[in-house]
Amino acid sequence: MTDPLSTRMEQKRPNKQQKRILTPAGGSILLAGILWGTMGLFVRGLNADNLNAMKIVEIRVFFATLILGLFLLLYNKKLFVIRLKDIWCFIGTGICSLTFFNFCYFQTILNTSMSVAAILLYTAPVIVVVLSALLFHEKITGRKILAMFIAFAGCVFVTGVFSSGGMVLHPKGLLIGLGAGLGYALYSIFSRYALMRGYHTLTISLYTFVFALLSTMVLQPPGEIIRQILSGNTANDLLLAVGIAIVATVLPYMFYTWGLQGVENGKASIMASIEPVVATVLGIIVYGERLTWDGMIGVALVLVAIVLLNT
């Protein structure tokens, strides 16, 4: 016979899972965003040797493919195996997402400005929330919508567009910039499909880099990049290339994909908005950049959005 008193005590006992503010999967998503935020440190170094944006993307995915491929050879060769009928998932993460969003992002910078390109790129969480609701039946809650718009507002402020005197936007730049946001969003979508088909996080990450590398080689012949690296500060460039591959590519994509197993797409995309906050803070610490009033507001808003999602 059940003791009524013990039953009431059991009901009042706090649930540790409910009290947890941030789950391991959520922490993994945040860590991915933090690591993506370090990318500017490596890009600036490589750019100093006159390597343009698409060349840096190719260097990034080449070394990421090489490093992760060698790791899987030692760790578990079975993770190389994919089914031909599922190849579209990795074409989606590699070409439709990684390559497409980088190409559109850099074209937006050429047609508008860096701040406008960054703002349009961070329309990605809105796209992820809408597509995930349609494709995976994720609920669009009031809390999620509020966090999404707070995070987007934070990203807009972080770009410094208000303190810099406004922005210039042309129809062509707007269209290409929204393409960058779409490409950025598609990684969450195609990764979800790959996870649903039982693929390991490392397998998804590896073939994302493989297909991104194949597509960037069409845009940027690798021979030219090799000659440019060898003609410059070779040791420094190789160190930067390995750094951007491990710190800003392999690890964050691995953490983000793993986190998607326990976090909804929409929520994950919003939480990854921590990336421009980290980039801003590193710019201040490493390069002595000035923190503007709108930058401070932006940092605060993104953090508020993340807290809102996880409480």
N, C-alpha and C positions, 0 to 999 in steps of 0.2 A: 504494500500500500504506500502511495506517495505522500510524503510529509508536506502539507500545505506551506509551512513556514520555509522549508528548504526550497520549495518551488518559487516562492516570492523572492527569496534572497538571490536565487539564480537569475530571475528576471531583472533584478535591479543591478546585478553585477555588470560593470562596464565591459563592453566588448572591445578587446584590444585592437581588432581589425578596424572597427569603426573609429577608434581614437587616433589611428595612424594618419598623419597628415599627408605624407608622401610615400607611396608604395615603391618597391624596388623598380618596377617598370617605369613609373613616373620619374624616379631619380635617374634612370638610364636615359630617358628622353631629354631631361635637363642637361645631363652630362654631354650628350651629343650636341646640343645647342651651344654649350660652353666651348667645346672643342672646335666647332665650326667657326666660332667667333675669333679664334686665333689665326684664321687663314690670312688675314691682312698682313700679319708679321712676315709670313713667308712670301706672299705676293710682292710686297714692297722690295724685298731683297732680290727676287728674280727679275722684277721689272727694272731694277737698277742696271741690269746687264742687257737692257733693251729687248727683253722677251715680252711680246705682247700678250694680251689676255688669253686668246685661244691657244697660243703656244704653251702657256702656263697650265691651262686645263689639260692639254695632252700630256705634258710632263707629269702632272698630278695623277692622272688615271693610269699612265704607263707604270710608274713606280708602285702605285697602289695594287695594280694587277700582279706585278712581279713579286712584291712582298707578301701579299695574301696568298698567292699561288704557291710560293715556296713553303709558307707556313702550313698550308693544307697538305702538301706532300709529306710533311713530317707528322702532322697531327692526325689526319684521317683522309686517306685518298678517296674514300667512298663519297665524300662531300663534293667531289668533282662531277658526280653523275647527275644529269638532268634528263627529263623525258622530252623528246622532240616536240610532242604536242603542247608542252608548257613553255616553249621557247619564247612565245609572245610576251610572257610576264617579264622576262629579262630584257627583251627589246624595249619594253615599256619603261623599265627602271633605268636602263642604260642610255638608250637613244632618245626616247620620247621625253624623259625627265632630265637626266644629268646633262646630256649634250645640248638638247633643245633649250633648256632654261639658261644655260651659260651663253649660248649663241645669242638668244634674244636679249639677255641682260646686257651684254656688252654692246649690242647694236643699239639698245635704248640709251646707253650712256653717250654713244656717238651722236644720236639724234636729239637728245635732251640734255640731261646732266646726271651726275652720280646720285644726287639726292632724289631726283624724280624717279630714276631707275630703281633705287632702293625702295621707295614708297610703293611703286607698282609691283615689285617683286613680292612685297608682303601683303598683297591681296590673296596670296596662296592659302592662308587659313580659311578664308571665306569660301574659296573654291573647294577645299577639302571637306569642309562641313556640309556643303550642298551636295557634292558628289557622293559622300559617304552616306548621307541620308537616302539618296536615290538608289545607290548600288548595294549598300550593306544594311540599310534600315536603321542606321544610328539615329537616336532621338536628338532632335534639336531643342534643347531645353533653354529656358530663360537665362539661366546662369551661364551656359555655354555662349549664347549670343552676346551677353553683356561682356564676358571675358574676351571674346573675339574682337569686339569693337574697341575695348579698352586697350588691348594689345596692339591693334592696328594703329590707333591714335598714338600710342607710345612709340611705335616704329617711325611714324611720320615725324614726331617731335625729335627723336634721336638723330634723324638725318640732318637736323639743323637748318631745314628749309626756311623756317620763319625768320631766324636771326640773320640768314644770308640774304634776305631781301626778296623772298618769293621764288617762284619757279616759272620756267617757260615750258609749255607743253604743246606739241604739235600732234595732229591726228595720227600720223605715222608712228611717232614715238609712243603715243598712248597705246596703240594697237600692239606694237612689238613688246612694250612693257607688260601688258596684260598677258601676252604669250609667255613671258618669263615667269609670271605668277602661276600660270597654268602648268608649265613644265615643272616648276618647283613642287606644285601640289601633286603631280602625277606619281611621284615616288611613293607617297603614302598609299595611293590607290593600287598601283601594280604590286607593291610589296605585300599588301594585304592579300591579294589574290595568290601570290606565291606562297605565303604562310598558310593559307587555307588548303593549298595542295601539298602541304607537309614538308616544304623545303626548309633546311636549316638556315639560320641567320647568316652564317659564313658563306653558304652557297649563294644566297641571294646577293650578298655584297660583292662576291667575286665576279659573278656574271654581269652584274651592273657595271663594274669597271671594264670588263672584257668588251662588252658591246659599246660602251662609251668610248673606249680606246679605238675600236674599229671605225667608228663614225668620225672621230676627231682626226684620224689619220687621213681621211678623205679631204677634210678641210685644211689640214696643216701637214704637208709631207714631213715625215720624221727626220729625214736626212738633213734638212735645213736647220732643224732645232738642235740636232747633235753637233753640227758644225759651229753653231752659235755658242753653245755651251763650252765646247772645247777651245774656242777662240777667246773666251772670257776668263773669269776667275773659276776654273774648273772645280777645284776642291770646295769652294764656298757654294757654288751652284748645286753640286751634287748633294751637299749637306742639306741645303734648303729643299731640294727636290725630295729627298728621303723624309725630311721633316714634314713637308706639306702632305706627303703620301700617308704617313703613319698618323700624325697628330690631327690633321684637318680633313682626312679622307677615310682611311680604313677604320679607325677607332670610332669616329662619330657615326658613320653609316652602320657599323656593326651594333653600336649601342642603340641607335634609333630604331633599327629593324627589330632588335630583340625587345625593345620597349613596346613596340606595336602589338606584341602578343598579350599584353596586359592593359593597354590603354587604347581607347577609341582613337580613330584617325583624326577626327576634328580636334579633340583635346590635345593630342600629341603635337599637331601642327601649331596650335596656339602656344603651347609650352616651349616649343623650339624657337619662339620669338625672342628668347633670351639671347640669341646670337648677336644682334646688333648692339645690345647692352654691353656684352663682353667686349666686342670690338671697340666700342666707345671708351670703356674703362682702360683697355690696353693701350689705346692711342694716347690717353692722358699720361699713363704711367711710363710707357716706353719712349714715346716721341714728344712728350711734353705738350700735347695738344691742349687747347683751351676748352674747358667745359662750359658751354653756353647755357643760358637759362632754359631754352627749349630742350637741350640735351638732358638737363637734370629732370625736367618734367617727364620726358620720354622714358628715362630709366625707371622713374617711380611708377609710371603707368604700366609698363610691362611687368614689373614685379607685383603690382597689385593684381593684374590679370592672372598671373601664375598662382598667387596665393588664393584668389577667388576660386580657381578651378580645383584646388587641392584641399579645401576645407569644407 
